Amino acid sequence: MANPYPPLTDTPALTPLLLRGALLSPFKRPRPDADFPRTRLVLPGVRVDLAKLAAYERVCGFATGDDALPITYPHVLGFPLAMRLMSCRAFPLPLLGLVHTSVEITRHTAVPATGGYELTVYVDELTPHRRGTEATVTTELRAGGESGGAGKVVWESRSTYLARHHRADAPAREVPHAQPPLPTLAEWRLAEDVGRRYGAASGDRNPIHLSPLTARLFGFPRAIAHGMWTAARCLAAHGTPESAYARAEFRAPVLLPGVVEYAAEGGRFQLRSGERTHVDGFVRPLPL
């Protein structure tokens, strides 16, 4: 079915969207059955800035200069479109306090860094969560998006974002099935500026990631690492097949500076500090 909304002509600027979302947040009353915008934002003619890509690869631990994009990089390309949707007046969840809780990525084939693409981003659903309401945002990357024609989907993702609020009907927390701990493979000492470096490379300059002062305004004792940086850093260390499905759940924030342990075995990986798990995820190849 044809998209009824006209395609965008350029990537939205993130800073004004953050400001708009912050100003509208106090007027939002989240609930799972709220209406949400069905807009499908489409941006044709997407080209990767190779200098920004190299900075992203360095801060996340990916090898620089590869022909193909890292598995997490299309999320960076689509994030401004997602922010445009989540900061608009019609989106029912407040942007302030919204927590990125998970991401699942399907890369159908290698995505060349020099290719032309079309991005499509939309809010897929709102669902109840024991701590509030969760929104699912879908991003699709199509090859050959130079002229606005719909090409083949080469990469897609689903991210969930949680707005915490009281729910009288909230179910009791499920106790996860205990699994044997993954073996620790490396200890990473994270510098205080990781959030600023990732923000410069990705464009995501949310103040909770930039400095202790701005993070304290939102209740954090220090700046915290971006969830997508932690996922990317783990996937860079783990490695991924050309065609792959990856999922990461963000369990707890990573304070900066800090020391974390990267653990992995088989297709699973974790980022931990002591008994606390920050990221829990897995990677598997797609069936041929």
Salt bridges, closest charged atoms under 4 A:
ASP33 OD1 - ARG31 NE 2.80
ASP35 OD1 - ARG38 NH1 2.63
GLU104 OE2 - ARG158 NE 3.89
GLU104 OE1 - ARG247 NH1 2.99
ASP124 OD2 - ARG158 NH1 2.69
GLU125 OE2 - ARG158 NH2 3.33
GLU140 OE1 - ARG40 NH2 3.99
GLU140 OE1 - ARG142 NH1 2.91
GLU146 OE2 - ARG47 NE 3.36
GLU156 OE2 - HIS108 NE2 2.58
ASP169 OD1 - ARG167 NH2 3.12
GLU187 OE1 - ARG189 NH2 3.51
GLU192 OE1 - ARG196 NH2 2.70
ASP204 OD2 - HIS226 NE2 3.91
GLU249 OE2 - ARG247 NH2 3.56
GLU249 OE1 - ARG251 NE 3.19
GLU261 OE1 - ARG272 NH2 3.99
ASP280 OD2 - ARG251 NH2 3.28
ASP280 OD1 - ARG268 NH2 3.69
